[in-house]
Amino acid sequence: MTPTSNMLTIHPLPGIPEVSRGDDLPAMLLVALETAGLALEDGDVVVITHKVVSKAEGAVAPLTGDDEDAAYRRLVLDESVEVLRRRGDLVIARTRHGFICANAGVDRSNAAPGTAVLLPPDPDRSAHRIRMALEAASGSSIAVVVSDTFGRPWRRGLVDIAIGLSGIEALLDLRGTTDAGGRQLAVTEIAVVDEIAAAADLVMGKADAVPAALLRGLNLTPGRGRATDLVRPASEDLFR
Amino acid sequence: MTPTSNMLTIHPLPGIPEVSRGDDLPAMLLVALETAGLALEDGDVVVITHKVVSKAEGAVAPLTGDDEDAAYRRLVLDESVEVLRRRGDLVIARTRHGFICANAGVDRSNAAPGTAVLLPPDPDRSAHRIRMALEAASGSSIAVVVSDTFGRPWRRGLVDIAIGLSGIEALLDLRGTTDAGGRQLAVTEIAVVDEIAAAADLVMGKADAVPAALLRGLNLTPGRGRATDLVRPASEDLFR
């Protein structure tokens, strides 16, 4: 095996213009790929930040009334199924998808003035639609991951994670795998799509200048995972 | 700018043999790099799983007595400064480094029979020593990240994160950055070294067959970060 055969490459896909409701995001991705000199190949993974997906789908809400801050706070509560913690303006909430995150994923940065961007209503379905369009255009079997930027308890700083996926398993299941000494591995499930989202963020512009990236060389088997596979059931969760 | 100029590549570094106390890990990494046909360049980031670092440093403890499981449980408590949650055999604990993780980072998989591998006592110092040796041998300015595999509340599956670093900032600080609309970014600090560790895990063998990886093309400015920069102070933490 040559060293380059198992190398992973991550290409930023810049040049995607400001996205509005109804825009054909797959077509925009194909232009960005062509501009970057890339043609989709079997096994490629396209990662796209949810913000452009939400904008294309119209998952944007106006901040109505005289007080935009108050309207934003109402919107966060509207998008929350459960509020876990609250401190000052920060709300840690569970969304209807099951994700637990700051402000229920409602974001005013990189939104048009007087608006906030919501999470896509069904990010797995968004990923699926984008994958179908990219596969139809390219003839290649790929995977698509929709990412968002989440904080973590206990650790400072934010990391990108997967909130939608298509064509790939969410978790790499190592149950039953043994180490060199024959002991069952304590680590049984790797959240490989979260690692993919984090890796893609390393080449993305931090002000959403680069909202997409292409990963090549992962050699993962295709799968039918959903982002909800990553949601830990309340019964298993020790921190609610 | 050509597309390849801002491409990130991640190379697995296989072929590192079983590591024992006192082994020269930087020398082993240099052999693995040479075998992979790679010479270190300025700006490269070498990621190495903590397990081989711990083994080289002798951070391995015997499971003494008739009952190895009981010895393991005692060891976990010895390595814990604070136990946050406990369910069955699972303990979520804070280590003396400040990390909050399962079983205080004590791991029996990929350990010699009758032993468990601990976290290195000072993983930033471990990273620093490895960086110094690799830089002396190569003449290149690089960064080194020591990784471990952590679970997360709320999300299933594990991801690799950084527990030690040298030559790089832990966090990418975006405070004061504005989006295209002039609004201050809500996302202010990216845990870039955690994203680096996660990205590296995508090319590593899941049974520690590939304990190291090389990232090239990140174009990060050198820094003096520490993994403790990633530890959220208890006063800021809503989930203890």
Interface residues (C-beta under 8 A of the other chain):
Chain A: T2 P3 N6 M7 L8 T9 I10 H11 P12 E18 A36 G37 L38 L84 R85 R87 I92 F99 I100 N103 D107 R108 S109 N110 A111 A112 P113 T149 R152 P153 W154 R155 R156 G157 L158 V159 D160 I161 A170 L171 L172 L174 T177 T178 D179 A180 G181 R183 Q184 L185 A186 V187 E189 I190 A191 V192 D194 E195 I196 A198 A199 D201 L202 V203 K206 A207 D208 L218 D229 L230 V231 R232 E236 D237 L238 F239
Chain B: T2 P3 N6 M7 L8 T9 I10 H11 P12 E18 A36 G37 L38 L84 R85 R87 I92 F99 I100 N103 D107 R108 S109 N110 A111 A112 P113 T149 R152 P153 W154 R155 R156 G157 L158 V159 D160 I161 A170 L171 L172 L174 T177 T178 D179 A180 G181 R183 Q184 L185 A186 V187 E189 I190 A191 V192 D194 E195 I196 A198 A199 D201 L202 V203 K206 A207 D208 L218 D229 L230 V231 R232 E236 D237 L238 F239
